[in-house]
Amino acid sequence: MGLAQMISARAADRRLVQTGYPPRTLLATRLAALGGVTVVVAAVNYGVLWLTISPGAPVLTFVFLVLAGLVYAFLGALVGALLPRLFEGSLVVVFLAMMDAFLSGDSPLAADVPEFVEYFPLYHPKELLQEAMFQGTYTTGDLGFVAGYLLVLLVLVTAVFGVTMRTSGGWSA
Amino acid sequence: MSRTTTAFTIGIKEQARNYVLVALLVVLPVSFITLAFAVTQDVEMPVRTLVDGETVTVMRGMPEVHGVIMTPITSALIAGLAGLFLMREAKDTDGRLAVAGYRARQVITARFGVLAAITLIVTGVSVGVMLVDFQPEHLWWFVAAMLVVSVTYGLIGMLVGAVFDRLAGMWLMLILPMLDIGLFQDPLFIQSEPEWWMKLLPGYWPVRVMVDTGLTTDVDTTLSLVWATGYLLLVAVLTIGVYYRITQEK
């Protein structure tokens, strides 16, 4: 959704910038919409999860699902801003998410993974989710890591979006 | 040069210029197959397979089982996407070839020849990458099953391309082999008798052959390979029918 949002709105956003809309305001509305969609998707996923497992801390579990979704929504938006082609961008995001979920997932199928896997986008959201699900708690360090990750992605998306929306040598407002 | 050869050569050049397909061919085998062998926990696990005509459970290393499953997934995925691209291009151009005087069988032979060539390359690369880490007990039987499942998925990709656009088709062709081979036929996940509907999926018969010939010393799945080939022929007939209809509409 992050990728599609960035690509589908690109041409319209450029025109809006030319008519005087500040790019940051535009980006904020795009990301807010993305946030809304992420909450809905997380709610659906939570519902499916809840049918089979009863979470130890339901609210925390839901919040961490939203955080995991937001990380990939922002990543998708970043890919969409850098590679504005729906087909190719989708392939990149899909394979990124697949490899990330596989290597970060604590599965016996991916047990001998190198230590740098803990810097992958889903590693800490997965740790948070797992702890909330099974123990009803969370680790502040993991939460801080995810928050930092989101912040870095937000800065990158803002920077790339600003560059792609540049009309004639700078911000139009 | 005959018309069929000309259309085949142009088709191959067209696919060689498709950088998405080339990138997938370079990146996927290593990232799927080599990674599977590298990171899977090195423990023994039960695998249901045929031995002397009986379904029994044997103990095999988890990396080997995982690798045996990831190899056809990789091949089926790339072949499926190639089939999808081929059909999308055929929808746009092959009707015009008919107007230019091409006969239907010439165009069909050329298009399906391109798919066959791509599938051979994809299967060769996937098996080659697998051989770095793992040697199947009966390599050529394994390769035969790989070819059957890859061509079947290539044709399914063409069918998907007849109905869906590139993006929707891509999502379908990513999900189908993953679910079929990677979940419903995977002995790591399905450790009892598979449900009846799992046996209807394209991966059922070929994966039985691959698990048997890859992980046991005797070949007990000759009949499964025959069924897999029958499945392939059925899909081929369906695809040719759909292709003929679609290019005629233009």
Chai-1 contact restraints between the chains, C-beta under 6 A:
chainA,res_idxA,chainB,res_idxB,connection_type,confidence,min_distance_angstrom,max_distance_angstrom,comment,restraint_id
A,L86,B,L167,contact,1.0,0.0,6.0,A-B,restraint_1
A,F87,B,R166,contact,1.0,0.0,6.0,A-B,restraint_2
A,F87,B,L167,contact,1.0,0.0,6.0,A-B,restraint_3
A,P108,B,Q41,contact,1.0,0.0,6.0,A-B,restraint_4
A,L109,B,T40,contact,1.0,0.0,6.0,A-B,restraint_5
A,L109,B,H66,contact,1.0,0.0,6.0,A-B,restraint_6
A,A110,B,V39,contact,1.0,0.0,6.0,A-B,restraint_7
A,A111,B,Q41,contact,1.0,0.0,6.0,A-B,restraint_8
A,D112,B,V39,contact,1.0,0.0,6.0,A-B,restraint_9
A,V113,B,V39,contact,1.0,0.0,6.0,A-B,restraint_10
